[in-house]
């Protein structure tokens, strides 16, 4: 069975990027999106993600930062409540500058838990920061899993899937991420579904009984060229008989049950 750990990193403040920022990257958007910039921020897509995933009976994990440039993570309080009430998982998107400080990670976790009103169990570092001492800090803070490791920027192979342990912390390497696919791998929109198919085939060769493929589809890409393929991705994955789509914490539970 191929288990998809489906997640979204919420990298931008709720107000989104400035119009100047978006226009500097206007080749990423269709004209109809650009014509609505005064009324619709194309970087904020949480409700749309929820609607799409609901249609496929899918639930994913959303990683929220607590430190946003020119923005306040409290602006997401209603969104976080709606996600939790709907069965989605909330994880911490730790600031890269916090990785080396137990106190900073602890502070970020506590701040996010004030909004979630429940324990945060999953983590991913913004910009995928990591060092060998980091998992021990997470474990001490009662996280159960992390997903901050990517071995390369332009390869899809067995090293970028599955899971491993740092003592009691389960680490999920990142298999497919929109930004790397479009930037480093030069994958265009027409190649996205074939790329997912190729990745599943690699996973089947690695472990047909239990394999984990971790996918990041950022909140801000849903209306971009390439990013707008998200619904097609879920349609494809849902059509594969040996594929199940999960939140991070669900895969942790499956791993723990298999081990025991």
C-alpha positions as CSV (number, residue, x, y, z in Angstrom):
1,X,0.0,0.0,0.0
2,X,1.2,3.5,-0.9
3,X,0.3,6.0,1.9
4,X,0.3,9.6,0.8
5,X,1.1,12.1,3.6
6,X,-0.7,15.1,2.2
7,X,0.3,18.5,3.6
8,X,0.2,22.2,3.0
9,X,2.7,24.8,4.3
10,X,1.0,28.1,5.1
11,X,4.0,30.3,4.4
12,X,2.4,33.7,3.9
13,X,0.4,36.0,6.2
14,X,-3.3,35.9,5.6
15,X,-3.3,39.2,3.8
16,X,-1.0,37.5,1.2
17,X,1.7,39.1,-0.8
18,X,1.6,42.7,-2.0
19,X,0.2,43.4,-5.4
20,X,3.7,44.5,-6.4
21,X,5.1,41.1,-5.4
22,X,2.4,39.3,-7.5
23,X,2.8,41.5,-10.5
24,X,6.6,40.9,-10.5
25,X,5.6,37.2,-10.9
26,X,2.6,37.7,-13.2
27,X,3.7,35.0,-15.6
28,X,2.6,32.5,-12.9
29,X,-1.0,33.6,-13.1
30,X,-3.8,33.7,-15.7
31,X,-5.1,37.2,-16.6
32,X,-8.4,36.6,-14.9
33,X,-6.6,36.1,-11.5
34,X,-4.5,39.3,-12.1
35,X,-7.6,41.3,-12.9
36,X,-9.0,40.7,-9.5
37,X,-6.0,41.6,-7.3
38,X,-7.8,44.5,-5.8
39,X,-10.5,42.3,-4.4
40,X,-9.1,38.8,-4.2
41,X,-5.8,37.7,-2.7
42,X,-4.6,34.7,-4.8
43,X,-2.2,33.6,-2.1
44,X,-4.9,32.8,0.4
45,X,-6.6,29.6,-0.5
46,X,-7.5,27.7,2.7
47,X,-11.3,27.5,2.1
48,X,-10.7,26.3,-1.5
49,X,-8.4,23.6,-0.3
50,X,-11.0,22.5,2.2
51,X,-13.7,22.4,-0.5
52,X,-11.5,20.3,-2.9
53,X,-10.5,17.8,-0.2
54,X,-14.0,17.5,1.0
55,X,-15.1,16.4,-2.5
56,X,-12.6,13.6,-2.4
57,X,-13.3,12.7,1.3
58,X,-9.6,13.6,2.0
59,X,-8.1,15.2,5.1
60,X,-4.6,16.7,5.2
61,X,-2.2,18.5,7.5
62,X,-1.7,22.3,7.5
63,X,1.6,23.6,8.9
64,X,1.2,27.1,10.3
65,X,4.0,29.5,11.1
66,X,3.8,31.7,14.3
67,X,6.3,34.2,12.8
68,X,5.0,35.9,9.7
69,X,6.8,38.8,8.0
70,X,4.5,41.9,8.3
71,X,1.7,39.7,9.5
72,X,0.2,38.1,12.6
73,X,-0.5,34.4,12.9
74,X,-3.5,35.2,15.1
75,X,-5.2,36.3,11.8
76,X,-5.6,32.6,11.0
77,X,-7.5,31.8,14.2
78,X,-10.9,31.3,12.5
79,X,-9.3,29.3,9.7
80,X,-7.5,27.0,12.2
81,X,-10.7,26.5,14.1
82,X,-12.6,25.6,10.9
83,X,-9.9,23.2,9.9
84,X,-9.8,21.4,13.3
85,X,-13.6,21.2,13.4
86,X,-13.6,19.7,9.9
87,X,-11.1,17.0,10.8
88,X,-7.9,18.5,9.4
89,X,-4.6,18.4,11.3
90,X,-2.7,21.5,12.4
91,X,1.1,21.3,12.6
92,X,3.8,23.8,13.5
93,X,5.9,25.4,10.7
94,X,8.8,26.2,12.9
95,X,10.9,29.3,12.1
96,X,14.4,28.5,10.7
97,X,15.9,30.7,13.4
98,X,14.3,28.6,16.1
99,X,15.8,25.3,15.2
100,X,18.8,25.7,17.4
101,X,16.9,26.9,20.5
102,X,14.8,24.7,22.6
103,X,13.1,27.8,24.2
104,X,12.2,29.3,20.8
105,X,10.6,26.1,19.6
106,X,8.8,25.7,22.9
107,X,7.5,29.3,22.6
108,X,6.2,28.7,19.0
109,X,4.5,25.5,20.0
110,X,2.8,27.1,23.0
111,X,1.7,30.1,20.9
112,X,0.1,27.9,18.2
113,X,-1.5,25.6,20.8
114,X,-3.3,28.7,22.2
115,X,-5.2,28.9,18.9
116,X,-5.7,25.1,18.4
117,X,-6.7,24.4,22.0
118,X,-5.1,21.0,21.6
119,X,-1.6,19.6,21.4
120,X,0.5,20.1,18.3
121,X,2.1,16.7,17.4
122,X,3.7,17.4,14.0
123,X,6.4,19.7,12.8
124,X,8.0,21.0,9.7
125,X,10.7,23.7,9.6
126,X,10.2,26.6,7.2
127,X,12.8,26.4,4.4
128,X,13.4,22.9,5.7
129,X,16.0,23.9,8.3
130,X,17.4,20.9,10.3
131,X,20.3,19.6,12.3
132,X,21.0,16.4,14.1
133,X,20.1,17.8,17.5
134,X,16.7,19.1,16.4
135,X,14.7,15.8,16.8
136,X,15.8,15.5,20.4
137,X,14.3,19.0,21.1
138,X,11.1,18.0,19.4
139,X,10.8,14.8,21.4
140,X,11.3,16.7,24.6
141,X,8.5,19.0,23.6
142,X,6.2,16.0,23.0
143,X,6.1,16.2,19.2
144,X,5.7,12.7,17.6
145,X,6.8,13.4,14.1
146,X,8.7,15.8,11.8
147,X,8.9,16.3,8.1
148,X,11.7,18.7,7.4
149,X,14.3,16.6,5.4
150,X,14.8,16.6,1.6
151,X,18.0,15.0,0.4
152,X,18.0,16.6,-3.0
153,X,16.2,19.4,-4.9
154,X,15.9,17.7,-8.3
155,X,15.5,13.9,-7.8
156,X,12.7,11.6,-7.0
157,X,13.9,8.3,-5.6
158,X,13.6,5.9,-2.7
159,X,15.7,8.1,-0.4
160,X,12.9,10.8,-0.6
161,X,10.1,8.5,0.7
162,X,9.3,6.2,3.5
163,X,10.1,7.1,7.1
164,X,12.7,6.6,9.8
165,X,13.1,7.2,13.5
166,X,15.2,9.6,15.6
167,X,14.6,7.8,18.8
168,X,10.8,8.2,19.3
169,X,10.4,11.0,16.6
170,X,9.2,9.7,13.3
171,X,10.8,11.6,10.3
172,X,9.0,11.7,6.9
173,X,11.4,12.8,4.1
174,X,9.7,15.1,1.6
175,X,9.0,13.3,-1.6
176,X,7.2,15.8,-3.8
177,X,7.0,19.6,-3.2
178,X,5.4,22.0,-5.7
179,X,8.3,24.5,-5.4
180,X,11.0,22.0,-6.2
181,X,9.0,20.4,-9.0
182,X,8.5,23.7,-10.8
183,X,11.9,25.3,-10.0
184,X,14.6,22.7,-9.8
185,X,13.0,19.8,-11.7
186,X,11.6,22.0,-14.4
187,X,8.3,20.0,-14.4
188,X,5.6,21.8,-16.4
189,X,1.9,21.5,-15.8
190,X,1.3,18.7,-18.3
191,X,4.0,16.6,-16.6
192,X,2.6,16.8,-13.0
193,X,0.3,13.8,-13.1
194,X,2.9,11.6,-14.9
195,X,5.4,12.6,-12.2
196,X,3.0,11.5,-9.5
197,X,2.5,8.2,-11.4
198,X,6.2,7.7,-11.7
199,X,6.6,8.4,-8.0
200,X,4.0,5.8,-7.1
201,X,5.8,3.3,-9.3
202,X,9.1,3.9,-7.5
203,X,7.3,3.5,-4.2
204,X,5.8,0.2,-5.3
205,X,9.2,-1.1,-6.1
206,X,10.6,0.0,-2.8
207,X,7.8,-1.4,-0.6
208,X,4.5,-2.5,-2.0
209,X,3.1,-3.4,1.4
210,X,3.7,-0.1,3.3
211,X,5.4,2.9,1.8
212,X,5.0,6.6,2.6
213,X,5.1,9.4,0.0
214,X,5.1,12.9,1.5
215,X,3.6,15.7,-0.5
216,X,3.7,19.4,0.1
217,X,1.3,21.7,-1.8
218,X,1.7,25.2,-0.5
219,X,-1.3,27.3,0.4
220,X,-0.3,30.1,-2.0
221,X,0.1,28.0,-5.2
222,X,-3.5,26.9,-5.8
223,X,-4.2,29.6,-8.3
224,X,-0.8,29.5,-10.0
225,X,0.0,27.6,-13.1
226,X,1.0,24.2,-12.0
227,X,-0.4,24.7,-8.5
228,X,-3.9,24.8,-9.9
229,X,-3.5,21.1,-10.8
230,X,-4.2,20.2,-7.2
231,X,-7.7,18.9,-7.8
232,X,-6.4,16.8,-10.7
233,X,-3.7,15.3,-8.4
234,X,-6.3,14.2,-5.9
235,X,-8.5,12.8,-8.7
236,X,-5.5,10.7,-9.9
237,X,-4.4,9.6,-6.4
238,X,-8.0,8.7,-5.4
239,X,-8.3,6.5,-8.5
240,X,-5.3,4.3,-7.6
241,X,-6.5,1.1,-5.8
242,X,-3.3,0.8,-3.7
243,X,-3.2,4.4,-2.5
244,X,-4.5,5.9,0.7
245,X,-4.3,9.6,1.5
246,X,-3.7,10.7,5.2
247,X,-2.9,13.4,7.6
248,X,0.6,13.0,9.1
249,X,-0.7,11.9,12.5
250,X,-2.8,9.1,10.9
251,X,0.3,7.6,9.3
252,X,2.1,7.8,12.6
253,X,-0.8,5.8,14.1
254,X,-0.5,3.2,11.3
255,X,3.2,2.9,11.8
256,X,2.8,2.4,15.6
257,X,0.2,-0.2,15.0
258,X,2.3,-2.1,12.5
259,X,5.3,-2.0,14.9
260,X,3.3,-3.2,17.8
